[in-house]
């Protein structure tokens, strides 16, 4: 697989969508799955039986 081409394509599409929808860079966030799951787990109480 040619990762350089894939990354370049991804960021080109991302750039076009940011421009298309007029998204401010201050309204973008860097979230990975682990960080997202941690924030969800902290919100809910767990009940075990």
C-alpha positions in Angstrom: 0.0 0.0 0.0 1.2 3.5 -0.8 0.6 5.3 2.5 2.0 8.6 1.2 -0.7 8.8 -1.5 -3.4 7.7 0.9 -2.5 10.4 3.4 -2.2 13.1 0.8 -5.6 12.1 -0.6 -7.2 12.1 2.9 -5.8 15.6 3.7 -6.8 17.0 0.3 -10.4 15.8 0.8 -10.4 17.1 4.4 -9.1 20.5 3.2 -11.9 20.7 0.6 -14.6 19.8 3.1 -13.3 22.4 5.5 -13.6 25.0 2.8 -16.9 23.7 1.5 -18.6 23.9 4.9 -16.7 27.0 6.1 -15.4 25.3 9.2 -13.2 27.4 11.4 -10.0 25.7 12.4 -10.8 26.7 16.0 -13.8 24.4 15.7 -11.8 21.3 14.9 -10.7 18.8 17.5 -8.2 15.9 17.7 -10.0 12.9 19.2 -8.9 9.3 19.1 -11.0 6.3 20.0 -9.4 5.8 23.4 -9.9 9.4 24.5 -13.5 9.3 23.4 -14.2 6.0 25.3 -12.6 7.4 28.4 -14.8 10.5 28.3 -17.9 8.3 27.8 -17.0 5.9 30.7 -16.5 8.8 33.1 -20.0 10.1 32.4 -22.0 7.0 33.3 -22.2 5.1 36.5 -21.9 1.4 36.2 -24.1 -1.1 38.0 -23.0 -4.7 38.4 -25.2 -7.5 39.7 
